[in-house]
């Protein structure tokens, strides 16, 4: 592994001007390209103490063997050169946005003598107008089929066009008036070119003039009693209207804009963009990117704009580009670069309110769903799951693959309503029937994260020992366990069925739910949480269960007794599985915590009074007006309330006499609503 000190330039050698730099590996391959406003200040950051670098940055500088740079005049030139080098060298450590497929475009070959309308994918060609991208090719064909009634532009291939000219007979589309048949001279090449230009104008959003023209000609034909032509124009108008209905107006004033949104986690980012032309959404596109560096949204936006617009012609850049955050480079530089590409002013900004902000939120929801779907597909693939388990076995030094993984997380608000969760993954997939949740009691002398983690693991594995020795939990008649004798609450009310986890309880005939030991225990946290979990396992006498912790900040894997964490590669399927298990434990814990917190916010001094249900509580509070007045009432006055009996009235008086006055009135602290 190369030492960065061996190729570190002397400080005086690095210029202070703006420029672009390249890191190369020992084989001379470019592995990273970056730009800087000041090369000296930027490059110095890479050669500091390795322990202070982000793990991904540390991997890059230790992979590299040399660094070189090029000085430019302005930051805009640096932006352009950075894009050119990224495209040329394809560096492994740069953020790359890759389509999960090649998106189709509606293309009009305006550079040809007789333009053609077609579906095109891949790189763009000079002299061709592009509209889209579309999610599906059939959506393009439906739109084209509607518009060919009004704009009968050629759609046939060059071979078909040439053969038709040789035989002097058009194809079927020419006979049914969905092609103007320039191949046989029904229309001149110039008139056909003008027709194709009208088609492009309509697709670009300039639709009103064509609708008005069709209406005007239809009315004129009807006035001249040429009803057949009026009927054809009526159908043409219907086709135009239907084509317009396929893309609803989302922005006023015929706005042209691209709206970007990003949803990301520690390892990956999902990008969605809506292409709005003439105020209508003309296309949608998405990417999934692996985050090689520790980058935030501004850096992701900058790289995104470089890769999306770097290869575009001028007409591919709209008047407005809406982004979730402004790029890391001064936005004026990126705006100047985009304006230069377009040939006119481009506004780059973050929408704050109104229709554009609402559309941005819609695009962000799409990005969030795309990231979740990507994770689900990766997690559901059998080959990927097998690889993930194998990588975890090798990285953690396990004797066998961790086929059953349990993950624990603690959730609380300033050490109140402390709860914990246990989620189970078998063969890399969640097994929700085995999820558990714990109400932390403070058995270890406190309720901070480490003590709570120690308590939860102690209770879970004491229960495992108990069930292995023949103990059992408290089961409800329908086979569900609502709460065990160890205070463990169960998420699902469904019985496990015939599945046997670790033997059958002889008393109930049902599976013992805690007797099945995991192969691997994962805790959400770093070294302190791992050491607390290790002490809990040692206290119970569990020595055959592997343990690790996943720290959120840098996604480090901590093992008990180790001074330094295990850093899994960014592309590791094992790391992805650990992250997914951790996120599921966090979701389950915070859901339970919110439930307990909501219940705690709405307590009342009348809760728990025997025989006093919600209807009688409401009647009492309506009659007396408050708990304070109810507490001052006698037993006879309480019994006089409709629906109350002597026994219940006595229970209410006794309960309020023993309840502290601070319990009144009950207030929902989340909403400020007075409950009593």
C-alpha positions in Angstrom: 0.0 0.0 0.0 1.6 3.3 -1.1 2.4 5.8 1.6 1.1 9.3 0.7 4.2 10.8 2.2 6.3 9.3 -0.6 4.6 11.3 -3.3 3.5 14.4 -1.4 4.6 17.6 -3.3 6.5 20.3 -1.4 4.2 23.1 -0.3 6.0 25.6 -2.4 5.6 23.5 -5.5 1.8 23.7 -5.5 0.3 26.9 -7.0 -2.4 28.9 -5.3 -4.3 29.5 -8.5 -7.5 27.6 -9.5 -7.0 24.3 -11.3 -7.8 20.6 -11.7 -5.7 17.8 -10.2 -5.4 14.0 -10.9 -4.3 11.2 -8.6 -2.7 8.2 -10.3 -2.1 4.7 -9.0 1.2 2.8 -9.3 0.2 1.7 -12.8 -0.4 5.2 -14.0 -4.2 5.0 -14.1 -6.1 8.0 -13.1 -8.2 7.1 -10.0 -9.5 10.5 -9.0 -10.1 13.9 -10.6 -11.0 17.0 -8.7 -10.9 20.8 -9.0 -10.1 23.6 -6.6 -10.3 27.3 -6.2 -6.8 27.1 -4.7 -4.8 24.0 -5.6 -2.4 24.5 -2.6 -5.2 24.7 0.0 -7.1 21.8 -1.5 -4.3 19.3 -2.0 -2.8 20.0 1.4 -6.0 18.4 2.9 -5.2 15.1 1.3 -1.8 14.8 3.0 -2.7 15.3 6.6 -2.6 12.5 9.2 -4.4 9.4 7.8 -6.4 9.0 11.0 -8.0 12.4 10.4 -9.2 11.4 6.9 -12.5 9.9 6.0 -12.1 6.1 5.4 -13.0 6.5 1.7 -10.6 9.4 1.2 -7.9 7.4 3.1 -8.5 4.5 0.7 -8.0 6.9 -2.3 -4.7 8.5 -1.1 -3.2 5.1 -0.1 -4.2 3.6 -3.5 -2.6 6.5 -5.4 1.1 6.8 -6.1 1.3 10.3 -7.6 -0.6 13.5 -8.0 -0.4 16.1 -10.8 -2.3 19.3 -11.6 -3.2 21.8 -14.3 -3.6 25.5 -13.6 -6.5 27.3 -15.4 -7.6 30.9 -15.5 -11.1 30.7 -14.0 -13.2 28.3 -12.0 -15.6 27.9 -15.0 -12.6 26.5 -17.0 -11.8 24.3 -14.0 -15.4 23.0 -14.1 -15.2 22.2 -17.8 -11.7 20.5 -17.6 -12.8 18.4 -14.6 -15.8 17.1 -16.6 -13.6 16.4 -19.6 -11.1 14.4 -17.6 -13.8 12.5 -15.7 -15.4 11.5 -19.0 -12.0 10.6 -20.5 -10.4 8.6 -17.6 -13.5 7.3 -15.8 -11.8 7.5 -12.4 -12.9 4.8 -9.9 -13.0 7.2 -6.9 -15.3 9.8 -8.5 -19.0 9.9 -7.9 -20.7 8.4 -11.0 -24.4 8.6 -11.8 -25.3 5.5 -13.8 -28.7 4.8 -15.3 -30.2 1.4 -14.4 -31.1 1.3 -18.1 -30.8 3.4 -21.3 -33.8 5.8 -21.4 -35.6 6.2 -24.7 -36.0 9.6 -26.3 -38.3 10.9 -29.1 -35.9 12.0 -31.8 -36.4 14.1 -34.9 -33.5 14.0 -37.4 -33.7 17.6 -38.5 -30.2 17.4 -39.9 -31.4 15.1 -42.7 -32.9 16.4 -46.0 -36.2 14.5 -45.2 -36.4 14.4 -41.3 -37.6 11.2 -39.6 -39.4 10.7 -36.2 -38.1 7.7 -34.2 -37.3 6.3 -30.8 -33.6 6.6 -30.0 -31.4 5.5 -27.1 -27.7 6.0 -26.3 -25.5 8.9 -27.2 -27.0 11.9 -28.9 -26.2 12.8 -32.5 -25.6 16.2 -34.0 -28.4 17.8 -35.9 -31.1 15.7 -34.1 -33.8 17.2 -31.9 -34.5 15.1 -28.7 -37.6 15.2 -26.5 -37.7 13.2 -23.2 -36.4 11.1 -21.8 -39.4 8.8 -21.5 -39.8 6.0 -19.0 -41.1 3.6 -21.6 -40.7 3.4 -25.4 -44.4 2.6 -25.8 -45.2 6.0 -24.3 -43.3 7.6 -27.1 -45.1 5.5 -29.7 -48.5 6.3 -28.3 -47.7 10.0 -28.5 -46.3 9.8 -32.0 -49.3 7.7 -33.2 -51.7 10.5 -32.0 -49.7 13.3 -33.6 -49.1 11.7 -37.0 -52.7 12.6 -37.8 -51.8 16.3 -37.6 -48.1 16.1 -38.4 -47.7 13.2 -40.9 -43.9 13.1 -40.7 -41.8 10.2 -42.0 -41.2 7.4 -39.5 -39.8 4.7 -41.8 -36.1 3.6 -41.9 -33.8 4.6 -44.7 -34.1 1.3 -46.5 -37.9 1.4 -46.5 -37.9 5.0 -47.7 -35.5 4.2 -50.5 -37.5 1.1 -51.7 -40.7 3.1 -51.7 -39.1 5.7 -54.0 -37.8 3.0 -56.3 -41.2 1.3 -56.8 -43.2 4.6 -56.8 -45.6 3.3 -54.1 -45.7 4.6 -50.5 -45.9 2.3 -47.4 -49.1 1.6 -45.5 -48.8 4.8 -43.4 -48.8 6.8 -46.6 -52.1 5.3 -47.7 -53.8 5.9 -44.3 -52.6 9.6 -44.2 -50.2 9.1 -41.3 -47.3 10.0 -43.5 -47.1 12.7 -46.1 -45.2 10.3 -48.4 -42.2 12.5 -49.5 -40.7 9.2 -50.8 -43.1 9.4 -53.9 -43.2 13.1 -54.2 -46.6 13.7 -52.6 -44.9 16.6 -50.7 -41.7 18.4 -51.4 -38.6 17.9 -49.2 -38.8 21.6 -48.0 -42.5 21.3 -47.1 -41.8 18.1 -45.3 -39.0 19.8 -43.4 -41.4 22.6 -42.4 -43.9 19.9 -41.2 -41.2 18.3 -39.1 -40.4 21.7 -37.6 -44.0 22.2 -36.6 -43.9 18.7 -35.0 -40.8 19.8 -33.0 -42.5 23.1 -32.0 -45.5 21.2 -30.7 -43.4 18.8 -28.7 -41.3 21.7 -27.3 -44.5 23.1 -25.7 -45.6 25.7 -28.3 -49.0 24.0 -28.6 -51.5 26.8 -28.5 -51.1 28.0 -32.0 -51.7 24.5 -33.5 -54.8 24.0 -31.4 -56.1 27.4 -32.5 -55.3 26.7 -36.1 -57.1 23.4 -36.1 -60.2 25.1 -34.5 -60.1 27.9 -37.0 -59.9 25.6 -40.0 -62.6 23.3 -38.7 -65.0 26.2 -38.3 -64.1 27.5 -41.7 -64.8 24.1 -43.3 -68.1 23.8 -41.5 -69.1 27.3 -42.7 -68.3 26.2 -46.3 -70.4 23.1 -45.8 -67.3 20.9 -46.3 -68.3 18.6 -43.5 -65.9 15.8 -44.4 -62.9 18.0 -44.0 -64.4 19.6 -40.8 -64.8 16.0 -39.4 -61.2 15.3 -40.2 -60.1 18.5 -38.5 -62.3 17.7 -35.5 -60.5 14.4 -35.2 -57.1 16.1 -35.5 -58.1 18.5 -32.8 -59.1 15.6 -30.6 -55.7 14.0 -31.2 -53.9 17.2 -30.2 -56.1 17.5 -27.1 -55.4 13.9 -26.1 -51.7 14.3 -26.6 -51.8 17.3 -24.3 -53.8 15.5 -21.7 -51.0 12.9 -21.4 -48.8 15.6 -19.7 -50.7 17.8 -17.3 -49.6 21.4 -16.6 -47.5 21.5 -13.5 -45.9 24.9 -13.8 -47.5 28.1 -15.2 -46.3 30.5 -17.9 -45.0 27.7 -20.2 -41.9 27.2 -17.9 -38.9 25.2 -19.2 -37.1 23.6 -16.3 -35.3 20.5 -15.1 -36.2 19.6 -11.4 -33.7 17.5 -9.6 -34.0 15.8 -6.2 -31.6 13.5 -4.3 -32.3 10.9 -1.6 -29.1 9.4 -0.1 -27.7 7.4 2.7 -24.1 6.7 3.8 -23.3 4.5 0.8 -25.6 5.4 -2.1 -27.6 8.2 -3.6 -30.7 8.1 -5.8 -31.4 10.9 -8.2 -34.7 11.8 -9.9 -35.2 14.5 -12.5 -38.5 15.7 -14.1 -38.1 17.4 -17.4 -40.7 20.2 -17.7 -41.2 21.8 -21.1 -43.9 24.4 -21.7 -45.1 23.9 -18.1 -45.7 20.2 -18.7 -43.7 17.2 -17.5 -42.3 15.7 -20.7 -40.1 13.1 -19.2 -38.6 11.6 -16.0 -35.2 10.0 -15.4 -33.4 8.4 -12.5 -30.0 7.3 -11.4 -28.4 5.3 -8.6 -24.9 6.3 -7.6 -22.4 4.8 -5.1 -20.9 7.5 -2.9 -17.1 6.9 -3.1 -16.2 10.0 -1.1 -17.7 11.4 2.1 -19.7 14.0 0.1 -22.9 16.0 1.0 -25.8 17.1 -1.2 -24.0 20.2 -2.6 -21.1 18.1 -3.9 -23.6 15.5 -5.3 -25.5 18.3 -7.1 -22.3 19.6 -8.6 -21.2 16.2 -9.9 -24.8 15.5 -11.1 -25.0 18.7 -13.2 -21.6 18.0 -14.7 -22.5 14.6 -15.8 -26.1 15.4 -17.0 -25.3 18.5 -19.0 -21.7 17.9 -19.9 -22.5 16.1 -23.1 -25.7 18.1 -24.0 -26.1 20.4 -26.9 -27.5 23.8 -26.3 -31.1 22.9 -26.7 -30.7 20.2 -24.0 -30.3 22.8 -21.2 -33.5 24.5 -20.1 -33.9 28.1 -18.9 -34.2 27.0 -15.2 -32.5 24.2 -13.3 -34.1 23.6 -9.9 -32.0 21.7 -7.3 -32.4 20.7 -3.6 -29.2 22.6 -2.6 -26.8 24.8 -4.5 -23.6 23.1 -5.7 -20.4 23.2 -3.7 -18.7 25.4 -6.2 -20.0 29.0 -6.2 -23.3 28.8 -8.0 -22.4 31.6 -10.3 -19.7 29.5 -11.9 -22.0 26.6 -12.6 -24.7 29.1 -13.9 -22.1 30.6 -16.2 -21.1 27.2 -17.5 -24.7 26.2 -18.1 -25.5 29.5 -19.8 -22.5 29.0 -22.1 -23.8 25.6 -23.0 -27.3 26.9 -23.7 -26.3 30.1 -25.4 -28.5 32.2 -23.2 -29.1 32.8 -19.5 -29.8 29.8 -17.2 -31.1 30.2 -13.7 -29.8 27.7 -11.1 -31.7 27.9 -7.8 -33.5 26.2 -5.0 -37.3 26.6 -5.1 -38.6 28.0 -1.8 -42.4 28.2 -2.2 -45.3 27.8 -4.6 -45.8 25.3 -7.5 -42.1 24.8 -8.0 -41.5 23.9 -4.4 -44.4 21.4 -4.5 -43.0 19.8 -7.7 -39.6 19.5 -6.0 -41.2 17.6 -3.1 -42.9 15.3 -5.6 -39.6 14.6 -7.3 -38.0 14.0 -3.9 -40.6 11.4 -3.0 -39.8 9.6 -6.3 -36.1 9.6 -5.4 -36.8 8.2 -1.9 -39.0 5.4 -3.4 -36.3 4.7 -6.0 -33.6 4.3 -3.3 -35.9 2.0 -1.2 -36.7 -0.1 -4.2 -33.0 -0.4 -5.1 -32.2 -1.6 -1.6 -35.1 -4.0 -1.6 -34.0 -5.5 -5.0 -30.4 -5.9 -3.8 -31.5 -7.4 -0.5 -33.9 -9.8 -2.2 -31.4 -11.3 -4.6 -30.3 -14.8 -3.4 -26.9 -14.6 -4.9 -26.3 -11.2 -3.4 -27.5 -12.4 0.0 -25.2 -15.4 -0.1 -22.3 -13.1 -1.0 -23.1 -10.8 1.8 -23.2 -13.6 4.4 -19.9 -14.9 3.1 -18.2 -11.5 3.2 -19.4 -11.0 6.8 -18.0 -14.5 7.7 -14.6 -13.6 6.3 -14.5 -10.0 7.7 -15.5 -10.9 11.2 -13.5 -14.2 11.3 -16.5 -16.4 12.0 -16.4 -20.2 11.7 -19.6 -20.3 9.7 -21.8 -17.8 7.8 -24.2 -15.9 10.1 -27.4 -17.3 8.9 -29.3 -15.8 11.9 -28.5 -12.2 12.8 -30.1 -10.3 15.7 -29.7 -6.6 15.9 -30.5 -4.4 18.9 -31.1 -0.6 19.1 -32.1 1.7 22.0 -34.4 4.7 21.6 -35.3 7.4 24.1 -35.8 11.1 24.5 -33.3 12.5 27.1 -33.4 9.2 28.9 -37.2 9.1 29.2 -39.5 6.4 27.8 -36.4 4.3 27.1 -37.1 1.3 24.9 -35.1 -1.1 22.8 -35.7 -3.3 19.8 -34.6 -6.7 18.6 -34.9 -7.6 14.9 -34.0 -10.9 13.3 -32.7 -11.6 9.8 -32.4 -15.2 8.6 -30.6 -16.0 5.4 -30.3 -12.2 4.8 -34.0 -11.5 5.0 -36.1 -10.0 7.9 -38.1 -12.5 9.9 -40.7 -10.2 11.5 -42.4 -13.0 13.5 -39.3 -13.0 15.7 -39.0 -9.3 16.3 -39.2 -8.2 19.9 -39.3 -4.9 21.8 -38.2 -4.2 25.3 -39.3 -1.6 27.9 -36.0 -0.7 29.6 -36.3 -0.8 33.4 -32.9 0.6 34.5 -31.7 -2.6 36.1 -28.1 -1.7 35.4 -28.3 1.5 37.5 -29.3 3.9 34.7 -30.9 4.2 31.3 -28.2 5.7 29.1 -27.4 3.9 25.8 -24.7 1.5 27.1 -26.6 0.5 30.3 -29.8 0.0 28.4 -28.0 -2.1 25.8 -26.4 -4.2 28.6 -29.8 -4.7 30.3 -31.6 -5.7 27.1 -29.0 -8.3 26.1 -28.9 -9.7 29.6 -32.6 -10.2 29.7 -32.8 -11.6 26.2 -30.0 -14.2 26.8 -31.2 -15.0 30.4 -34.5 -15.8 28.7 -32.8 -18.0 26.2 -31.0 -19.9 29.0 -34.3 -20.3 30.8 -36.1 -21.7 27.8 -33.3 -24.0 26.9 -33.6 -25.3 30.5 -37.4 -25.8 30.1 -38.9 -22.4 31.1 -41.6 -20.7 29.1 -43.2 -17.3 28.6 -46.8 -16.3 29.3 -48.9 -16.9 26.2 -52.3 -15.7 25.4 -55.0 -18.2 24.4 -54.7 -17.5 20.7 -51.0 -18.3 20.6 -49.6 -14.8 20.7 -47.3 -13.5 23.4 -48.2 -10.0 24.5 -45.7 -9.8 27.4 -43.3 -12.4 28.9 -42.4 -12.8 32.5 -39.2 -10.9 31.6 -41.1 -7.8 30.3 -40.5 -8.4 26.6 -43.2 -7.3 24.3 -44.0 -9.0 21.0 -44.8 -7.1 17.8 -47.1 -9.6 16.1 -50.2 -11.3 17.3 -49.9 -14.2 14.8 -48.8 -17.6 16.1 -45.7 -19.0 14.6 -47.6 -22.0 13.3 -45.7 -25.3 13.0 -42.2 -23.8 12.9 -39.9 -25.1 15.6 -37.2 -22.7 16.6 -35.5 -24.5 19.5 -37.9 -27.1 20.8 -41.6 -27.1 21.8 -42.9 -26.0 25.1 -44.4 -29.1 26.7 -47.1 -27.1 28.5 -48.5 -25.1 25.5 -47.3 -27.1 22.6 -46.0 -23.9 21.0 -42.4 -23.0 20.0 -40.1 -21.5 22.6 -39.5 -18.2 21.0 -36.2 -17.2 22.8 -34.4 -20.6 22.9 -32.9 -20.1 19.4 -29.4 -18.6 19.7 -28.2 -16.3 16.9 -25.0 -16.7 15.0 -24.3 -13.0 15.2 -25.5 -10.2 17.4 -25.2 -6.6 16.0 -25.7 -3.6 18.1 -26.3 -0.1 16.8 -23.4 1.9 18.0 -19.6 2.0 18.3 -17.1 0.7 20.8 -18.9 1.7 24.0 -22.1 -0.1 23.0 -20.1 -3.2 21.8 -18.2 -3.4 25.1 -21.5 -3.1 27.1 -23.0 -5.9 25.0 -19.9 -8.1 25.5 -20.2 -7.7 29.3 -23.8 -8.7 29.1 -23.1 -11.8 27.2 -20.2 -12.7 29.5 -22.4 -12.2 32.6 -25.0 -14.6 31.2 -22.3 -17.1 30.2 -22.8 -16.9 26.4 -19.5 -17.6 24.7 -20.6 -19.1 21.3 -22.3 -16.0 19.8 -20.4 -13.6 17.7 -20.8 -9.8 18.4 -20.2 -6.6 16.5 -21.4 -3.0 16.4 -22.1 -0.7 13.4 -21.3 2.9 14.0 -23.4 5.3 12.0 -21.0 8.2 11.3 -18.4 6.3 9.3 -20.1 2.9 8.9 -17.3 1.2 10.9 -17.7 -2.3 12.3 -16.5 -2.6 15.9 -15.5 -5.9 17.5 -15.2 -6.5 21.2 -11.7 -6.0 22.7 -10.3 -4.4 19.5 -8.6 -1.0 19.5 -9.5 -0.2 15.8 -12.6 -0.9 13.8 -13.0 -3.1 10.7 -13.7 -0.9 7.7 -15.5 -2.9 5.0 -15.1 -1.8 1.3 -17.8 0.6 0.2 -19.0 -1.9 -2.4 -19.2 -4.7 0.2 -22.5 -6.6 0.2 -21.8 -7.5 3.8 -21.7 -3.9 4.8 -25.0 -3.3 2.9 -26.6 -6.2 4.9 -25.3 -4.9 8.2 -26.6 -1.4 7.3 -30.0 -2.8 6.4 -30.3 -4.8 9.6 -29.3 -1.7 11.6 -31.8 0.6 9.9 -34.6 -2.0 10.5 -33.7 -2.2 14.2 -33.7 1.6 14.4 -37.1 1.8 12.7 -38.6 -0.8 15.0 -37.2 0.9 18.1 -38.3 4.4 17.2 -41.8 3.2 16.3 -42.2 1.6 19.8 -40.7 4.7 21.5 -43.2 7.0 19.8 -46.0 4.8 20.9 -44.9 4.9 24.5 -44.3 8.6 24.4 -47.7 9.3 23.0 -49.3 7.3 25.7 -47.3 9.1 28.4 -48.4 12.4 27.0 -52.1 11.6 27.5 -52.2 10.2 31.1 -55.0 11.3 33.5 -55.6 11.0 37.2 -58.7 8.9 36.4 -56.7 6.3 34.5 -56.7 2.9 36.2 -59.8 3.5 38.4 -61.6 0.1 38.5 -64.9 0.2 36.6 -64.3 3.6 35.1 -64.3 3.5 31.3 -64.0 6.3 28.8 -67.7 7.0 28.7 -67.9 7.5 32.5 -64.7 9.6 32.5 -66.3 11.9 29.9 -69.5 12.1 31.9 -67.7 13.0 35.1 -65.5 15.7 33.4 -68.5 17.2 31.6 -70.5 17.3 34.9 -67.7 18.8 37.2 -65.7 20.7 34.5 -62.2 19.6 35.8 -60.4 17.0 37.9 -59.8 19.7 40.5 -63.5 20.2 41.1 -64.1 16.4 40.9 -61.5 15.9 43.7 -63.4 18.3 45.9 -66.7 16.5 45.4 -68.1 14.0 47.9 -68.9 10.4 47.2 -72.7 11.2 47.0 -72.1 14.0 44.5 -70.1 11.6 42.3 -72.7 8.9 42.5 -75.4 11.4 41.4 -73.8 11.7 38.0 -75.8 9.7 35.4 -74.3 6.3 34.8 -72.2 6.2 38.0 -72.9 3.7 40.8 -72.0 3.8 44.5 -69.2 1.4 44.1 -67.6 3.2 41.2 -68.1 6.6 42.9 -66.3 5.3 46.0 -63.4 4.0 43.8 -63.1 7.4 42.1 -63.0 9.3 45.4 -60.4 7.0 46.8 -58.3 7.2 43.7 -58.3 11.0 43.6 -57.6 11.2 47.3 -54.4 9.2 46.8 -53.4 10.9 43.5 -51.0 13.9 43.7 -52.5 17.2 42.6 -49.8 17.5 40.0 -51.6 14.9 37.9 -54.2 17.4 37.0 -55.2 18.6 34.5 -53.8 16.1 31.9 -52.4 17.9 28.9 -51.2 16.5 25.6 -47.8 18.2 25.5 -47.5 17.6 21.7 -50.6 19.6 20.9 -51.3 21.6 24.0 -54.8 20.1 24.2 -56.4 20.1 27.7 -57.5 16.5 28.2 -59.4 16.7 31.5 
